[in-house]
Amino acid sequence: MKNYGIKPTYQHRDDAWVFDDTPFTDEFQPEVYDYASTVAASMGARCVVDLGCGSGFKLMKHFAHLYTVGIDLAPTIRFCREKYPERTWVVAGDSVAIGRPCLLVCSDVIEHLSNPDELLDTIERLTPDEIIISTPDRVELAMGTEDGPPRNIHHYREWTHDEFVDYIGSRFKVVESFRGKTIRVRAHLK
């Protein structure tokens, strides 16, 4: 099995449960969207893509004044289209032309994927000007599972800060990163 930048002794989960984010609003990763909002303002962004947008609440809370595209699984996108019909919502994997994003946000999605390389491939294809990507920090969440698998049944794996920065840095130029309960990485295409 590929390690995705995680130490070789780590045990990845073989099968994770799908997480339905539609009942939630601001409960998870508010600091990621606060940070992304600051980055968007500083760069004068006109468009934001949220890859793994969940309920769409945080996208609308922080970026309703901009052109937005939310991307997620089909049931989630159906929910978002009903809740925010005036916005652009795309089912993950559909080949829909959405234009080049100024800012791409991918908040706490990568740990839910069996093959996170596919997510990074998607980000590269979208060619955003700026990327904000985050994941929970295994050091903060380990609770005796430093060597895996994660206690969260929805996670295939969890990274430490340094592992995640190295993994993202293998594909993108990391501009800055933040340690904490949620690891935040700001990156550009190489």
N, C-alpha and C positions, 0 to 999 in steps of 0.2 A: 504494500500500500504506500502511496505517496504521502510524504509528511507535511507538505505545504508550509515549510519553514519551521515546523514544530520539532522539538527534540525527538530523536529516533526512538526513545523508550516510551513515548506517549502513546496511549491507547485511544484511538479514535472510535467513536460510536459507529456501528455498522448501519443502523437504521434509526433515524430520528422522526419524531412525530411532527406533522405539519402544524405550524402555529397560526392561529387565526387572530389577526391584529384588529379586525374591524370593530370589536366592542370598546377599544381603547382610544383615548385622545392624547393626553400629555403625560401619561404615566411613565413612559420609557424614553430615555435619551433626550430630555429637554435641552441639556447642555450642548448636544451635537447641533441641534437646530438653531439654538441661540448663536453658536459660533458660526454656523453656515450663513446665518442672516448678516452677521458682521462682515464676513468675507464677501458676500454678495454686494453689500453696500459699498465696501471699499473698492471693489473692482467695477462698480457701475453695471452690474449684471442686469440683463433684460429678460433672461430666461433661465429657469431652473428645472432640472430633471431630478426626480426622486425615484431612485431605483430600489424598489422594495418599499413602496410608499405606505403600505398598510391602509389604515382608515382614511388617509388623506388629510386628517385633521392638522397635523403639524405643518404640512406643506401649505395648507390654506392659512393657518395662523401666521406664518412667517413670510409667505411669499405671494399672497393673494393679489398684490399690486403688480406682479410680474406675470409674464407668460410662463405657465407651468405645465409639466408633463409628469404624470404619475405612472409608474410601471410596477406591476405585481402579477400575482396569479389570477386566473380568470374569475373565481368567486369573489375575490377582493375587489377586482376592477368593476364587476357588476355592482357591488355595494357603492363604490366611489362614484360611478356614473349616475346612480340614483340620487346620491346625496349632493353631488356637485356637478349637475349635468352640463354646465357651461364651460367646464374645464376639459382638458385633453387627458384621457386615460388609455393606457396601452397594456394589453396582456403580454406578459413576459414571453419572449420567443416569437411573437408575431413580427413579421418584417413590415414595419410601418415607418415611413419617412417622418421623422420628428424634427429634423433640423439639428444643427450643431448646438449642444448646450453650452451656455456660458459657465454654469456651475452645475456639477453633478453631485448629489448627495446620496450616499448609500449607508444608512444608519442601522447598524446591528442586524445585518442580513447575512453576511458571509458565513457566520457560524451555523446557519441553518441549512447550508448547501452541502450535498455530498461531494461535489467537485467545485471548490471555490475558484479554480482556474477559469472555469466557464464564465463566472461573473467578471473576472478581470479582462477576459476576452471581449465581453460585451462593452465594458467601459472603454477599452481601446477602440472598438469600432465606432462608438459614439463621439469620440475625439473631443471631449470637453476641454474648455480652457482651464478650469480648476476642478479638483476632485476633493471631496470631503468623505472619508470612509471611516467607519468606526466598528468596534467589536468589544464585547465585555473582556475585561482583563482576567485571565485565569488565576493570577496571583490573588486578586481580590475575591474571586468567586470559588476558589478551589475547595474549601471546606473538606479537606482530606482527599481531594481527587487531583492532586498535582500531576499525577501520571495518567489521568483520564480513566475511563471516559467521563465526560462532564456529568454533573448531577442533573442539569437541566435536560430533560428528555427531548427537547426540541433542538438541541445543539449536537452537531456531529463532532465538533472539536472546539476548543478554546485556546487562544494564544496568550502568551505573556506580551508585555509591551515590546520588548526587544525582538521577539520572534515575529510579531506582526509587522513592525517597521521593516525588518529585513525581508519578509515575504512581499510586502507591498513594494518595497524598494527594488526588488528583483525585476519588476515590470514598469514602475513609474519612478519619477524623481520626487522623493519625499522632501517637502519644503519645511514642514514642522510637524511635531507630534506632541501629544499630551498624555501623560500617565494618569491613571485614576481608575475608578470603577469601570468607566468606559474609556477605552483607548481611542483617541481621535487622531487621524492622520490627514494632513493636507498635502496633496500631491499634484504633479503635472505629468503630462505625457513626456516620455524621454525623447 
